Amino acid sequence: MTLPSQDTRVSYPSGELVQRATVLHVEPVAGGRLAVIADATGFHPVDAAWPDQPADTGTLSANGAELEILDAVVAATDGDALFIGADIPARKGTEGWAFLVAHFVDAAQPGAKAIAAGDEVVITADASARRALSLGHTACHAASLALNAALESRWSKPARTDALGRPDFDGIAIASSRIEPNGSVDRYRLNKSLRRAGFDVASLLDEAGDDGDGLDSLAQTVTATVVWWVAEGSPVRIDRDGEGLTDRRSWVAELPDGTARIPCGGTHAGSLAELGEARVSFVLLDDAGTPVLEMRTVVTG
C-alpha cells in the first residue's frame, strides 16, 4: 500500500468549487464506504481537532461515473497507515506526516469500486451549500469580535487580546463553535477560571436573570456592531502561506475599527456586505452546574 507523502493541496480557501485532481490512494473504511484521497481538492473537510464547519456537499466524477461525496474529513499518514479524523495521533505539521483530505463515497455506488490510484477525477462542491456555510462562518467571526467589544468593560485584569486589541472573551471562554448555513452557535463557559482571569461573571449572570433569558441588551449591542460593519461593506479575504492543507491561513477583515486577522481554516464570504441582515441573540444554559452563555448568530445572505 502506497500512501501520499505530501499534504493535499486545497483550493477552497480561494473560493474554488471545482477541482481536477489525480487519485493517490483509495481505502475501504467502516460503513461500506471508500476513502478517496487525491493530490488536490476544492472540497472543505471536517477537521476533528476543531470541527466547527461541516464538510462541503457535492460529487466526485471518475471514469464516467458521478458519485455523491457522503462526507469529507481530515486524515493523516506516517507512510505506514492511514488515520482518519479523531484517530489521528499526530499534530498538524509533525515531521514525517502528511495531512490529507479523505472524500467518502458509498462503495455500492455504480463505479465506486473501480476508482484507483492514478485516475483523473473532478471533485465538485455544491455552490449554494458552500455559500451558506461561508456566510455563517464570516458572521461567526464578526459576532465574536463584536461580543468582545461589548464585554470589554467587564474585565478587571489584563487579558490576552483579540484581533482588534480588545480582551478576547471569545478566545478565552469558548467551549464550542458550530457553523450553520447562514449562521453559527457559539458556547462560552462562565466558570471559575474565567472569574480568576478577571472577567465579571457575576454581573453577566445577574443580567441574565433566573430564567437565563434577560440578555436582550447585550444582544442589541452586539447586533448593532455587526450591522454597522455590514453596512460599511467591510471587505474580507483569506491570506495563506501556501496551498497545502496544513499551511497557515487567516481570515482578514478590513473593519472600521481596524484590520482584524484571525487564524482560520474555513471558507468565507468576500465582504461583510454579503451577510445581509444580521441578528445576534443570547441565552444562558447550564452544563452540570456551570453556566454557559450561548450566542446564536443569524444572517439573511
N, C-alpha and C positions, 0 to 999 in steps of 0.2 A: 504494500500500500504506500503510494507516494502522496505526501501531504504538502501543501503550499509552504514556502519558506519566507514569504513576504506578506505584509498586511494587504488586505483587499483595498484597492483604490475606490474611493467613493466620490460620486458626483452630485449627490443630493444637497450638500451644503450650498452649491451654486444654483440650486433650484431645478436641476435636471430631472426629468421624468422617465426618459428612455435611454437605456444604455446597452450598446452592443458589447459583448464580452465573450471570453473563452472559458469553458468549464475546466476547472483544475482538479476537482475531486467530487465524488458522489458517494454518500454513505447512508445505509439504512439506519433509521432511528425508530424509537418507540412509536406506537400508534399507526403502524403501516405507512410511515412517511419516509421520504428520501430527503436528505440534506444536500442541497446542490450548492457548491461553492465555486464562484467564478473569480477571475482576476480583477474584475471591476463590477460595480453596481451603482445604480441610482436609487436603490431601494433602501429606505431608512429602517434599520433593525431595532429591536428592543435590546437594551443593554441591562443585564441583570444587576450590574453594580449600582445603577440609578435608573430604574425602569419607569421614568416619568412619561415619556412619549411612546405611544403604541407604534407598532410597525405599520409601514405603508400597506395598502392592499393593491393587488394587481396581478400581473401574469408573467410567466416565463415561456417564451416561444423557442422550441428546439426541434429540429428535424421535421418541420412541417406541422408540429403539434403545438397547441397553445394550452398551457397548464396554469391552473389557478395556484397562486402562491398563498398557502394557508397561513404562514407566519414567516417572520424573518428575525433572527436573533444573532447576537454577537457570539462567535465561537473562537476557539484558540487552539493552537497546536505547538508542541515542542519538537515536532518532527516524527514522533513515535505514535502519538494517539491524538484523536480529536476530542476536545472538551467543549461542551455546549452550555451556554447560559450560566446558571449558578454553579455548575460543576467545574468551571474554570478555576484552577488552583493558583494562577499567577496574576500579578497586577499588570495592567497595560504598560507596555514599554519594557517589560522584563527581557533582558538579553537572551537570545536564543528562542524566543517565542514569536509566532506570527498570529495576529488577531484578524479574524475573518468575519464575513457576513454569510451566514448559512440560511439559504432560502428553502423552506419546507414545502414539498409538494406531495400530494397523495400518490403513493406508488401504484394505486389501482387506476389512476387516470390514464387514458389511452396515450401511449408514447412515453410515459414517465420512465419505465424501466429501461428504455433504450438510450436514455441520456448517459453520456460517458465523458470522461476526461478528453479534452481536445475538441469537443463540439462547440460550434459557434452558436450563441444564443442571443436573444433580445429580452431584456428584463424591463418591464414597463410598470410604473407606479400610476395608480389612478389619480387623475388631476384634482378632482373635486374633494376626495378624501384627504389628499395631501394638503390642499389649501385650507381646509377646515382645521386640521391639526396645526398647521403653521400659524394660522391666526390665533389659535388657542395658546400656543407656546409664546408668541410675541406678547399677547395680552398678559400672560403669567408673569413675564419679566417686568413689564410695565407696572403691573399691580404690586409686585413685591417691592419695587423701588418707591412707589407711592405710599405703601404701607410703612416702610422705613421712615419716610419723611413725616408721616402723620404721628408716629410714635417717638420721634426724636426727643421730645421734651420729657419723656418718661424714664430716661436714663440718668442715674446719679453718679455713675462711674464711667471712665473712658472705656469704650468698647471698640472692637475692630469695626472698620467702616466698610460701607458698600461702594459701589462703582461711582457714586456721586458724593462720597465723602461723609455720609451720614452713618450713625450707628446701625449696624447691619442686623436688625431684629430677624429678618427673613433668614439670613445665613446662620445665625446663632441658634434660633429656636426651631427651625424647620424639622419636622418629623417625617413628612411625606409630601410628595407633589405628584399630581396626576393631570396630564394634559388631556383634554377632551376636545371634540370638534367644537370650535368657536368658544373655547373657554378652558378653565382649569379649576382644580380644587387643591388647595394647599392647607396643610395642618401643622400647627405650631404647639409644642408642649410648653405650658406655663408652669415649669417645675422649679424645684429648689435651686438647681444650678443656674437658672435664668435669674432668680432673685439675687443669688450671690454675685452674679455678674453685674448687678446694679440696675436691673430693669424693675420698674414699679409694677409688679404683677397685681398687687392688691387693688390699685386704683382701676385697673382694667377689669378685674373681677367685679368690683363694686359697680362699675359702669354697666357691665353685662346684666347684673341683677340675678335674682334667684332662679329665674326661668332661663337665663342664658341668652335671651334674645334682645337685650337692651343696647345693642351696639349700632344703632342707626346713625348716630353722629359720626362715628368712626367710618362707617360705610360711605356716608355722604362726602366726607373729606377725601378719602382715598379715590372714590369715583370721580370727584371734581378734578383731581390732579391728572388722572388718566384721560379724562375728557379734554382737558387743556392740551395735553401732549398730542392727542389725536387731532384736535383742531389745528394745531401748529403744523401738522403733517410731518412730524419728526422722521427723517429717513433712517432706515435700518439696513445693516449689511452684516455679512459673516466674513470675518478675517480668519485665515488659516495658514498654518506653517507649511502644509504640504497636502498631497492628495490621499495619503494613507488613512485608514480608519482611525488609528490612534494619534495622528498628528493633531496638535493643539488647534482648537477652533474657538472663536469668541464671537458672541453677539455684541454688536456695536450699534448704539442708537445715539443720534445727534439730538439730544433733548434741549429744551430751552434752559434747563438748569445746568447743562454741560454735557460732555460726551460720556456716556456710560458704556463700559466694557465688561462683559460677564462671560466667563468660560462656559461654553455650551456646545453640545454635540447634536442638537436637534435641528429642525427645519423652521423657517420663519418667513413672515411677510416682509416685503421690501420697504414698508413705511407704516408708521402707526396710523396714518390716514386710512389704511385699508381695513382697520378694525371696525370702522363704522361706529354705531352707538355702543357704549360700554357701561357696564354696571357691576359694582363690587358689593358683595354682601357678606355678613359675618354671623356666625352662631357659635355658642360655647358648648363644647361637648365634654364628656367625662371618659377617661381611659383608666379604669381601675383606681380611681381616686385622684388622678392627675388631671387638672383641667386642660383642655385642648381647644385652641382657637382655630376655627375652620374659616378660611376665606374662599369664597366662590366668585370667580370672575366669568362674566358672560359678555360676548360681543356679537354684533349682528353681521359683520363682514360686508 
